[in-house]
Amino acid sequence: AYEWVESSNEVYETNSDVIIGRPDRTYIGGMRFTSLSLPAGAIIDSAFILVDDGGGANISSVDIFGEKVTSPLAYSDVNIISSRTLTTSKTQFDFDFTTITTNYQSPDIATVVQEIVDAQGAITELSLILKNNAGSIAEAKFIAYDDKPLQAPRLQVYYQAPNNAAYHFLTEVETGDLPATSNLTTAQYQSSAFYAADVKDCQNDFGFY
């Protein structure tokens, strides 16, 4: 969706493109992503949007903000895009559709998403607001969901789940599969700490002899 500010903040929520900027008028774009499952306390490693060329200027630049709420409302003339509460963080997206017209990846917007998670907790919907930055007035157009869902903006978020709970794993050894006359080393519990991806614990006294 996008909003034409000078036209009484009219919102085009079913247009074929998300439009941002133009030399003679102010367009503000909105991208709303649903069915997310970002847990409260998540650590955002990286995040990106992928867009397809909607036929605007080949070269332009926009600023990407996030809407700082848990459940952003659908864009409409009643719930206009320009009145949303935005993140302080923003990411400048300079793009050039001269050679790449599909799956154009934005710079990392992790700081934008992290600010929303830190302020709001668990996130199931995310709204990104796009504006021309001060150095560009060229019209940017991205294909919208209402026109071609498969070419609509895509969101990729890579994150770490919050490390605020202990997880217990049960390992069972089939004693019948052990070599003859062997014994388990211990019947006691063994503790391990796996605090990040690819962490190993090879010093645990668990096995058979």
Kinemage of the C-alpha trace (Angstrom):
@kinemage 1
@onewidth
@group {chain A} dominant
@subgroup {mainchain}
@vectorlist {calphas} color= white
{ca ala a 1} P 0.000 0.000 0.000
{ca tyr a 2} L 1.007 3.640 -0.241
{ca glu a 3} L -0.269 7.027 0.849
{ca trp a 4} L -0.452 10.219 -1.201
{ca val a 5} L 0.101 12.843 1.468
{ca glu a 6} L -0.948 15.920 -0.565
{ca ser a 7} L -4.228 14.263 -1.609
{ca ser a 8} L -5.788 14.415 1.861
{ca asn a 9} L -3.623 11.472 2.925
{ca glu a 10} L -5.413 9.129 0.550
{ca val a 11} L -4.264 5.513 0.984
{ca tyr a 12} L -4.129 3.111 -1.976
{ca glu a 13} L -4.337 -0.251 -0.246
{ca thr a 14} L -5.148 -2.430 -3.279
{ca asn a 15} L -2.833 -0.902 -5.861
{ca ser a 16} L -0.505 -2.978 -8.016
{ca asp a 17} L 2.592 -1.264 -6.611
{ca val a 18} L 4.076 0.053 -3.406
{ca ile a 19} L 5.145 3.566 -4.400
{ca ile a 20} L 7.568 5.783 -2.475
{ca gly a 21} L 8.495 9.326 -3.406
{ca arg a 22} L 8.082 11.385 -6.559
{ca pro a 23} L 9.426 14.804 -7.568
{ca asp a 24} L 6.028 16.524 -7.480
{ca arg a 25} L 4.288 14.752 -4.590
{ca thr a 26} L 4.905 12.797 -1.404
{ca tyr a 27} L 4.238 9.076 -1.442
{ca ile a 28} L 4.833 6.946 1.662
{ca gly a 29} L 4.877 3.172 1.269
{ca gly a 30} L 3.779 0.485 3.690
{ca met a 31} L 4.564 -3.235 3.768
{ca arg a 32} L 2.708 -5.393 6.275
{ca phe a 33} L 3.877 -8.931 7.033
{ca thr a 34} L 1.685 -11.364 8.962
{ca ser a 35} L 1.945 -14.894 10.405
{ca leu a 36} L 5.309 -14.225 12.022
{ca ser a 37} L 6.542 -15.924 15.186
{ca leu a 38} L 9.285 -13.782 16.701
{ca pro a 39} L 9.424 -14.577 20.438
{ca ala a 40} L 9.781 -11.967 23.126
{ca gly a 41} L 13.442 -11.377 23.879
{ca ala a 42} L 14.611 -12.631 20.488
{ca ile a 43} L 18.044 -11.480 19.365
{ca ile a 44} L 17.823 -10.399 15.728
{ca asp a 45} L 20.989 -11.445 13.902
{ca ser a 46} L 19.930 -10.060 10.513
{ca ala a 47} L 16.811 -9.144 8.566
{ca phe a 48} L 16.111 -8.180 4.963
{ca ile a 49} L 13.318 -7.494 2.525
{ca leu a 50} L 13.402 -8.764 -1.044
{ca val a 51} L 11.556 -6.692 -3.643
{ca asp a 52} L 10.765 -6.829 -7.356
{ca asp a 53} L 10.826 -3.844 -9.706
{ca gly a 54} L 7.401 -2.272 -10.158
{ca gly a 55} L 8.395 -0.005 -13.060
{ca gly a 56} L 9.468 3.175 -11.284
{ca ala a 57} L 12.857 4.846 -11.431
{ca asn a 58} L 15.734 2.440 -11.970
{ca ile a 59} L 17.801 4.157 -9.313
{ca ser a 60} L 16.395 5.560 -6.104
{ca ser a 61} L 16.849 5.530 -2.353
{ca val a 62} L 14.382 5.008 0.477
{ca asp a 63} L 14.536 4.861 4.260
{ca ile a 64} L 12.995 1.808 5.928
{ca phe a 65} L 11.368 2.302 9.323
{ca gly a 66} L 9.339 -0.102 11.417
{ca glu a 67} L 5.960 0.516 12.990
{ca lys a 68} L 6.521 0.285 16.721
{ca val a 69} L 3.449 -1.733 17.705
{ca thr a 70} L 2.699 -5.414 18.300
{ca ser a 71} L -0.261 -5.708 15.911
{ca pro a 72} L -0.177 -3.040 13.181
{ca leu a 73} L -3.533 -2.128 11.695
{ca ala a 74} L -4.245 -2.647 8.002
{ca tyr a 75} L -3.502 0.447 5.912
{ca ser a 76} L -6.597 2.472 5.002
{ca asp a 77} L -7.935 6.014 4.674
{ca val a 78} L -8.939 5.714 8.333
{ca asn a 79} L -5.638 4.213 9.502
{ca ile a 80} L -3.265 6.184 7.308
{ca ile a 81} L 0.382 5.271 6.908
{ca ser a 82} L 1.878 8.658 7.827
{ca ser a 83} L 0.317 8.679 11.310
{ca arg a 84} L 2.039 5.478 12.483
{ca thr a 85} L 4.443 5.403 15.430
{ca leu a 86} L 7.832 4.681 13.868
{ca thr a 87} L 11.072 3.248 15.147
{ca thr a 88} L 13.978 5.557 15.829
{ca ser a 89} L 16.142 3.127 13.871
{ca lys a 90} L 16.011 3.209 10.108
{ca thr a 91} L 17.912 1.616 7.245
{ca gln a 92} L 18.764 3.389 4.009
{ca phe a 93} L 17.962 1.252 0.972
{ca asp a 94} L 19.798 2.415 -2.169
{ca phe a 95} L 18.731 0.306 -5.116
{ca asp a 96} L 19.516 0.085 -8.810
{ca phe a 97} L 17.114 -1.918 -10.950
{ca thr a 98} L 19.276 -1.403 -14.049
{ca thr a 99} L 20.648 -4.936 -13.913
{ca ile a 100} L 18.665 -6.651 -11.141
{ca thr a 101} L 14.871 -6.483 -11.274
{ca thr a 102} L 13.787 -9.388 -9.046
{ca asn a 103} L 14.707 -10.533 -5.546
{ca tyr a 104} L 16.551 -7.279 -4.892
{ca gln a 105} L 17.781 -7.526 -1.318
{ca ser a 106} L 17.755 -4.578 1.022
{ca pro a 107} L 20.559 -3.825 3.448
{ca asp a 108} L 20.260 -5.361 6.894
{ca ile a 109} L 17.246 -4.002 8.829
{ca ala a 110} L 18.053 -5.938 12.028
{ca thr a 111} L 18.231 -2.771 14.158
{ca val a 112} L 14.718 -1.800 13.018
{ca val a 113} L 13.223 -5.196 13.856
{ca gln a 114} L 15.181 -5.445 17.119
{ca glu a 115} L 13.794 -2.108 18.313
{ca ile a 116} L 10.245 -3.398 17.811
{ca val a 117} L 10.913 -6.709 19.584
{ca asp a 118} L 12.623 -4.931 22.491
{ca ala a 119} L 9.696 -2.543 22.898
{ca gln a 120} L 6.738 -4.798 22.162
{ca gly a 121} L 7.782 -8.370 22.988
{ca ala a 122} L 6.578 -11.268 20.839
{ca ile a 123} L 5.800 -10.253 17.251
{ca thr a 124} L 3.282 -11.963 14.957
{ca glu a 125} L 2.863 -9.079 12.506
{ca leu a 126} L 5.334 -6.498 11.262
{ca ser a 127} L 4.734 -3.247 9.415
{ca leu a 128} L 7.554 -1.519 7.538
{ca ile a 129} L 7.154 2.112 6.473
{ca leu a 130} L 9.214 3.387 3.537
{ca lys a 131} L 9.985 7.022 2.782
{ca asn a 132} L 12.293 8.750 0.324
{ca asn a 133} L 15.384 9.819 2.179
{ca ala a 134} L 16.533 13.419 2.033
{ca gly a 135} L 18.936 12.769 -0.833
{ca ser a 136} L 16.430 11.301 -3.304
{ca ile a 137} L 13.175 12.395 -4.937
{ca ala a 138} L 13.028 9.667 -7.598
{ca glu a 139} L 9.890 7.548 -7.581
{ca ala a 140} L 10.434 4.018 -6.255
{ca lys a 141} L 8.006 1.253 -7.187
{ca phe a 142} L 7.911 -2.285 -5.828
{ca ile a 143} L 5.396 -4.922 -6.920
{ca ala a 144} L 2.621 -5.226 -4.334
{ca tyr a 145} L 0.893 -8.292 -2.903
{ca asp a 146} L -2.479 -7.280 -4.361
{ca asp a 147} L -1.082 -7.419 -7.889
{ca lys a 148} L 1.237 -10.437 -7.816
{ca pro a 149} L 1.410 -12.235 -4.448
{ca leu a 150} L 4.366 -14.381 -5.484
{ca gln a 151} L 6.380 -11.263 -6.369
{ca ala a 152} L 5.292 -9.198 -3.398
{ca pro a 153} L 7.938 -7.996 -0.937
{ca arg a 154} L 9.359 -10.865 1.101
{ca leu a 155} L 10.725 -10.615 4.627
{ca gln a 156} L 13.625 -12.702 5.946
{ca val a 157} L 14.503 -12.588 9.644
{ca tyr a 158} L 17.295 -14.576 11.275
{ca tyr a 159} L 17.225 -14.589 15.060
{ca gln a 160} L 18.273 -16.372 18.228
{ca ala a 161} L 15.591 -17.538 20.630
{ca pro a 162} L 15.865 -15.978 24.077
{ca asn a 163} L 18.111 -17.905 26.453
{ca asn a 164} L 15.861 -17.528 29.473
{ca ala a 165} L 14.867 -21.122 30.162
{ca ala a 166} L 16.553 -24.451 30.780
{ca tyr a 167} L 15.935 -27.253 28.310
{ca his a 168} L 16.194 -30.896 29.334
{ca phe a 169} L 17.136 -33.682 26.959
{ca leu a 170} L 16.690 -37.363 27.738
{ca thr a 171} L 19.160 -39.828 26.297
{ca glu a 172} L 18.281 -43.510 26.488
{ca val a 173} L 20.804 -46.254 25.825
{ca glu a 174} L 19.584 -49.620 24.638
{ca thr a 175} L 21.700 -51.872 26.849
{ca gly a 176} L 20.999 -54.837 24.602
{ca asp a 177} L 22.982 -53.132 21.830
{ca leu a 178} L 26.114 -52.697 23.931
{ca pro a 179} L 29.121 -55.013 23.519
{ca ala a 180} L 29.084 -58.122 25.679
{ca thr a 181} L 30.248 -57.674 29.306
{ca ser a 182} L 30.211 -53.863 28.961
{ca asn a 183} L 28.811 -51.537 31.578
{ca leu a 184} L 27.446 -47.994 31.531
{ca thr a 185} L 29.852 -45.484 33.039
{ca thr a 186} L 27.305 -43.905 35.351
{ca ala a 187} L 23.634 -43.805 36.151
{ca gln a 188} L 23.770 -40.192 37.335
{ca tyr a 189} L 22.613 -37.074 35.556
{ca gln a 190} L 25.117 -35.209 33.408
{ca ser a 191} L 24.843 -31.441 32.814
{ca ser a 192} L 25.696 -29.647 29.581
{ca ala a 193} L 25.366 -26.025 28.537
{ca phe a 194} L 24.492 -25.291 24.903
{ca tyr a 195} L 24.273 -21.505 24.768
{ca ala a 196} L 24.801 -20.893 21.048
{ca ala a 197} L 24.722 -22.637 17.685
{ca asp a 198} L 27.353 -25.375 17.120
{ca val a 199} L 28.415 -25.524 20.783
{ca lys a 200} L 29.753 -28.982 21.715
{ca asp a 201} L 30.297 -30.719 25.040
{ca cys a 202} L 32.775 -33.561 24.563
{ca gln a 203} L 33.926 -33.842 28.188
{ca asn a 204} L 30.799 -35.417 29.597
{ca asp a 205} L 31.446 -38.708 31.412
{ca phe a 206} L 28.773 -40.676 29.604
{ca gly a 207} L 29.223 -43.910 27.732
{ca phe a 208} L 30.165 -47.507 28.399
{ca tyr a 209} L 33.268 -49.554 29.130
